C-alpha cells in the first residue's frame, strides 16, 4: 500500500502591513452618528436625516436599519417627526424653514464646520468679501455659502481659480476653507491668493480641521515607505479621496480607495511587500479590521501600527438628547 504524504497548502507570501495612526472616525463624525442613534432611542423610529449624516455607505445603511430615513430636503419630511441635519452643515434657510414648520430638529453640524460659519459671518459683518476655498457642490460648501446673502462669497477651487479671481469693486477681502481639503493643495491656493492680495488676513485658527490634517500627515508617512496604500472610505467622502491623493504625492507607487475589503482587487498586491492601510474620518474601524482579516487569509501578514497623533477631542451632544 502506498502511503501519501499529506498535501500541505502552499505557503502564504509574506507581507508587511502598516496601519496609519490616526485613522477612521473623528470627533465630529462620532458626534453626528450618536445624535441619530440617540434621537431614534428617545423619539422612536422613524427619525429623518437631511442628506447622508456622514459620507459613508456602511454608516448610512446601519442607521437605516435602526430606523433612520435619509432624505434630500425638508420637503420630504413630515412635520411631526424629528429631523437631523448632517455633519456637513446646512444653509441658514434650512433651520429657518424647520422653525417655521414647528419641526423638532437636531443639528449635527460638526462644531469645526460651525466655526467656519461663524468666521464667515464675522468677516461679512466687517464688510469683507469672502473667498471660500473648497469643492463646488460639496454639502459643506453649500452650507457655508448659504450662511450669507448671495454674492457675499466667491468659491475658489484651484490655483487657476485663484489666479483669475477678481475682487468685487474695491471690497476688502477675507478667506475661509472647507474643513476636509488637502493641506498641501490649499497652501498652494493660498500662496497664490496672498501673492495677489497681500492684505488677506489669516483666520484665527486653521479652517482645515485637526482630523483631516492628522490623517493626511499619517498617510504621508505611509506613502514614503509603502508600495500600495489602501484607504477605506466612500467615493463621496472628500477627506477619504484626499488621502489617496496625499499617499501618491508622498511616494506610494499606488493608492486605492475602497468601501470595504470586498472591493479589493487582489492583483493590486502583486509584487507588493509593504502595504499601508488607513481610513477616512467617516469610516468605521470594523471595516479596517475586516480588511486586515482578508489580507491575513491570503498573506503571511505582519501588522505594524504606525506611531502618530493620538486624538482625544470630543464634542458635546445637543441638550435635547442629554436632558
C-alpha positions as CSV (number, residue, x, y, z in Angstrom):
1,X,0.0,0.0,0.0
2,X,1.3,3.4,-1.0
3,X,1.3,6.0,1.8
4,X,1.0,9.5,0.5
5,X,2.3,12.4,2.5
6,X,-0.4,14.9,3.5
7,X,-0.7,17.8,1.0
8,X,0.3,21.0,2.6
9,X,-1.3,24.2,1.4
10,X,1.2,26.5,-0.4
11,X,3.0,28.9,1.9
12,X,1.4,32.3,2.0
13,X,3.6,35.1,0.7
14,X,5.0,37.5,3.3
15,X,3.5,41.0,3.6
16,X,4.2,43.9,5.9
17,X,1.1,45.9,6.7
18,X,1.4,49.3,8.2
19,X,-1.7,50.8,9.9
20,X,-1.9,54.6,9.9
21,X,-2.5,56.4,13.2
22,X,-4.8,58.2,13.5
23,X,-7.4,56.7,11.1
24,X,-11.2,56.4,10.9
25,X,-13.8,58.3,12.9
26,X,-13.1,61.8,14.1
27,X,-15.0,63.5,16.9
28,X,-17.4,65.3,14.6
29,X,-18.4,62.1,12.8
30,X,-18.8,60.3,16.1
31,X,-21.0,63.0,17.5
32,X,-23.2,63.1,14.4
33,X,-23.8,59.4,14.4
34,X,-24.5,59.4,18.1
35,X,-27.1,62.2,17.5
36,X,-29.0,60.0,15.1
37,X,-28.8,56.9,17.4
38,X,-29.9,58.8,20.5
39,X,-32.7,60.5,18.5
40,X,-34.1,57.1,17.5
41,X,-33.7,55.8,21.0
42,X,-35.5,58.9,22.5
43,X,-38.2,59.6,19.9
44,X,-38.6,56.2,18.2
45,X,-38.5,55.4,14.5
46,X,-38.6,56.9,12.0
47,X,-36.1,59.8,12.5
48,X,-35.5,61.7,9.3
49,X,-32.0,62.8,8.3
50,X,-31.4,65.5,5.7
51,X,-28.7,64.2,3.4
52,X,-26.3,61.5,4.5
53,X,-25.3,62.1,8.1
54,X,-21.7,61.4,7.1
55,X,-20.3,60.3,3.8
56,X,-20.0,56.5,4.4
57,X,-22.2,53.9,2.9
58,X,-21.8,51.4,5.8
59,X,-22.8,54.0,8.4
60,X,-25.8,55.1,6.4
61,X,-27.0,51.5,5.9
62,X,-26.6,50.7,9.6
63,X,-28.6,53.7,10.7
64,X,-31.3,52.9,8.1
65,X,-31.7,49.5,9.7
66,X,-32.2,51.2,13.1
67,X,-35.0,53.5,11.8
68,X,-33.3,56.5,10.1
69,X,-34.9,57.8,6.9
70,X,-32.5,59.7,4.7
71,X,-34.0,62.5,2.5
72,X,-32.7,65.2,0.2
73,X,-34.7,68.1,1.5
74,X,-37.0,69.1,4.3
75,X,-39.9,68.9,1.8
76,X,-39.5,65.1,2.1
77,X,-40.0,65.2,5.9
78,X,-43.4,65.2,7.8
79,X,-43.9,67.9,10.3
80,X,-44.4,65.6,13.2
81,X,-41.2,63.6,13.2
82,X,-37.7,64.7,14.3
83,X,-35.2,65.6,11.6
84,X,-31.4,65.7,11.9
85,X,-29.1,67.9,9.8
86,X,-26.0,66.3,8.6
87,X,-22.4,66.8,9.9
88,X,-21.5,68.9,6.9
89,X,-23.7,71.8,7.8
90,X,-26.7,73.4,6.1
91,X,-27.6,76.7,4.6
92,X,-29.2,79.2,7.1
93,X,-32.6,78.8,5.3
94,X,-32.9,75.1,6.4
95,X,-33.3,75.6,10.1
96,X,-35.4,78.7,9.4
97,X,-37.8,76.6,7.4
98,X,-37.8,73.9,10.1
99,X,-38.7,76.5,12.7
100,X,-41.5,78.0,10.5
101,X,-43.0,74.5,10.2
102,X,-42.5,74.0,14.0
103,X,-40.5,70.8,13.4
104,X,-38.3,69.2,16.0
105,X,-34.8,69.4,14.6
106,X,-31.3,68.4,15.8
107,X,-28.3,70.0,14.2
108,X,-25.4,67.5,13.8
109,X,-23.1,70.0,12.1
110,X,-19.5,69.4,13.1
111,X,-18.5,72.2,15.5
112,X,-15.4,72.8,13.4
113,X,-17.7,73.5,10.4
114,X,-19.8,75.7,12.6
115,X,-16.6,77.6,13.4
116,X,-16.1,78.4,9.7
117,X,-19.7,79.6,9.5
118,X,-19.1,82.0,12.4
119,X,-15.9,83.3,10.9
120,X,-17.7,83.9,7.6
121,X,-20.4,85.8,9.4
122,X,-17.8,87.9,11.2
123,X,-16.0,88.8,8.0
124,X,-19.3,89.7,6.3
125,X,-20.3,91.9,9.3
126,X,-16.9,93.7,8.9
127,X,-17.7,94.5,5.3
128,X,-15.3,91.9,3.8
129,X,-15.9,89.8,0.6
130,X,-15.1,86.2,1.4
131,X,-13.1,83.8,-0.8
132,X,-14.1,80.3,0.1
133,X,-11.6,77.6,-0.9
134,X,-13.5,74.3,-1.5
135,X,-15.2,72.0,-3.9
136,X,-18.3,73.1,-5.7
137,X,-21.4,71.1,-4.8
138,X,-20.0,69.6,-1.6
139,X,-22.6,69.8,1.1
140,X,-20.2,71.6,3.4
141,X,-19.5,74.3,0.8
142,X,-23.2,74.6,0.0
143,X,-23.9,75.1,3.8
144,X,-21.1,77.6,4.3
145,X,-22.2,79.7,1.2
146,X,-25.7,79.5,2.4
147,X,-24.9,81.3,5.7
148,X,-24.7,84.7,3.9
149,X,-26.6,86.5,1.1
150,X,-25.9,85.5,-2.5
151,X,-22.8,87.2,-3.8
152,X,-21.1,87.6,-0.4
153,X,-18.8,84.6,-1.0
154,X,-16.8,83.6,-4.1
155,X,-15.8,80.0,-4.4
156,X,-12.2,79.2,-5.5
157,X,-11.4,75.5,-6.2
158,X,-7.9,75.6,-7.8
159,X,-4.8,77.6,-8.3
160,X,-6.1,78.6,-11.7
161,X,-9.2,79.9,-10.0
162,X,-7.1,81.9,-7.5
163,X,-5.2,83.4,-10.5
164,X,-8.4,84.6,-12.2
165,X,-10.4,85.6,-9.2
166,X,-11.4,89.3,-9.4
167,X,-12.1,91.4,-6.4
168,X,-15.6,92.8,-6.4
169,X,-15.0,96.5,-6.8
170,X,-12.8,97.8,-4.0
171,X,-14.1,95.3,-1.4
172,X,-12.0,94.3,1.5
173,X,-11.2,90.5,1.3
174,X,-11.1,87.6,3.7
175,X,-10.9,83.8,3.1
176,X,-12.2,80.6,4.6
177,X,-11.7,77.0,3.6
178,X,-13.7,73.7,3.5
179,X,-12.5,71.6,6.5
180,X,-11.6,68.5,4.5
181,X,-9.3,69.8,1.9
182,X,-5.8,68.7,1.0
183,X,-3.5,70.7,3.3
184,X,-0.8,71.0,0.6
185,X,-3.2,71.9,-2.2
186,X,-4.8,74.5,0.0
187,X,-1.5,76.0,0.9
188,X,-0.7,76.4,-2.8
189,X,-4.0,78.1,-3.5
190,X,-3.5,80.4,-0.5
191,X,0.0,81.3,-1.6
192,X,-1.4,82.4,-5.0
193,X,-4.2,84.5,-3.3
194,X,-1.8,86.1,-0.9
195,X,0.6,87.0,-3.7
196,X,-2.2,88.8,-5.5
197,X,-3.9,90.2,-2.4
198,X,-1.2,90.6,0.3
199,X,-3.7,92.1,2.7
200,X,-5.6,88.9,3.1
201,X,-5.9,88.2,6.9
202,X,-5.3,84.8,8.4
203,X,-8.2,83.0,10.2
204,X,-7.9,82.9,14.0
205,X,-7.3,79.1,13.7
206,X,-6.7,76.9,10.7
207,X,-10.0,76.0,9.0
208,X,-8.9,72.6,7.8
209,X,-9.8,70.5,10.8
210,X,-7.4,68.7,13.1
211,X,-8.7,65.3,11.9
212,X,-8.1,66.0,8.2
213,X,-4.6,67.3,9.0
214,X,-3.7,64.4,11.3
215,X,-4.9,61.8,8.8
216,X,-3.0,63.4,5.9
217,X,0.2,63.6,8.0
218,X,-0.2,59.9,8.9
219,X,-0.7,59.0,5.2
220,X,2.4,61.0,4.2
221,X,4.4,58.7,6.4
222,X,2.8,55.6,4.8
223,X,3.4,56.9,1.3
224,X,7.1,57.3,2.0
225,X,7.5,53.6,2.7
226,X,4.7,51.6,1.2
227,X,4.3,50.1,-2.3
228,X,0.5,50.3,-2.1
229,X,-1.8,52.3,0.3
230,X,-5.5,51.2,0.7
231,X,-7.8,53.9,2.0
232,X,-11.1,52.7,3.4
233,X,-13.8,55.2,2.7
234,X,-16.6,56.1,0.3
235,X,-16.2,57.8,-3.0
236,X,-18.3,60.8,-1.9
237,X,-16.1,61.4,1.2
238,X,-13.9,64.4,0.5
239,X,-11.4,63.6,3.2
240,X,-11.0,60.0,2.1
241,X,-10.4,60.9,-1.6
242,X,-7.8,63.4,-0.4
243,X,-5.9,60.6,1.5
244,X,-5.5,58.7,-1.8
245,X,-4.0,61.8,-3.4
246,X,-1.7,62.5,-0.5
247,X,-0.4,59.0,-0.4
248,X,0.7,59.0,-4.1
249,X,2.2,62.5,-3.7
250,X,4.2,61.3,-0.7
251,X,5.8,58.5,-2.7
252,X,3.5,55.4,-2.7
253,X,3.7,53.6,-6.0
254,X,-0.1,53.1,-5.9
255,X,-3.1,54.1,-3.7
256,X,-6.7,53.0,-3.9
257,X,-10.0,53.9,-2.3
258,X,-12.2,51.0,-1.2
259,X,-15.5,51.0,0.6
260,X,-14.5,47.7,2.3
261,X,-12.5,44.6,1.8
262,X,-14.9,43.2,-0.8
263,X,-13.7,45.9,-3.3
264,X,-10.0,44.9,-3.2
265,X,-8.7,43.7,-6.5
266,X,-6.0,41.3,-5.2
267,X,-3.9,41.8,-8.3
268,X,-3.1,45.2,-6.9
269,X,-0.9,43.4,-4.3
270,X,1.2,41.5,-6.8
271,X,4.8,42.5,-6.1
272,X,3.8,44.5,-3.0
273,X,6.0,43.9,0.0
274,X,4.7,46.7,2.2
275,X,1.0,47.6,2.3
276,X,-0.3,50.8,4.0
277,X,-3.8,50.9,5.4
278,X,-5.8,53.8,6.6
279,X,-9.4,55.0,6.7
280,X,-11.2,58.3,6.1
281,X,-12.7,60.2,9.0
282,X,-16.2,58.8,8.4
283,X,-15.2,55.1,8.1
284,X,-15.9,52.7,11.0
285,X,-12.9,50.8,12.5
286,X,-14.6,47.4,11.9
287,X,-14.1,47.9,8.2
288,X,-10.3,48.1,8.8
289,X,-10.5,45.0,10.9
290,X,-12.3,43.1,8.2
291,X,-9.8,44.3,5.6
292,X,-6.9,43.0,7.8
293,X,-8.6,39.7,8.1
294,X,-9.0,39.4,4.3
295,X,-5.3,40.2,3.9
296,X,-4.3,37.6,6.5
297,X,-6.3,35.0,4.7
298,X,-4.1,35.5,1.6
299,X,-0.7,36.6,3.1
300,X,1.6,35.8,6.0
301,X,1.0,39.4,7.2
302,X,3.0,41.2,9.9
303,X,0.8,44.1,11.0
304,X,2.6,47.2,12.4
305,X,0.7,50.2,13.9
306,X,2.5,53.4,12.9
307,X,3.2,55.9,15.6
308,X,1.1,59.0,15.1
309,X,-1.0,61.7,16.8
310,X,-3.4,60.3,19.4
311,X,-6.7,62.2,19.3
312,X,-8.6,63.0,22.4
313,X,-11.1,65.5,21.1
314,X,-14.8,65.1,21.9
315,X,-17.8,67.2,21.2
316,X,-20.9,67.6,23.3
317,X,-24.3,66.3,22.2
318,X,-27.3,68.7,21.8
319,X,-29.1,69.4,25.1
320,X,-32.3,67.9,23.7
321,X,-30.6,64.5,23.8
322,X,-28.9,64.8,27.2
323,X,-31.7,66.3,29.2
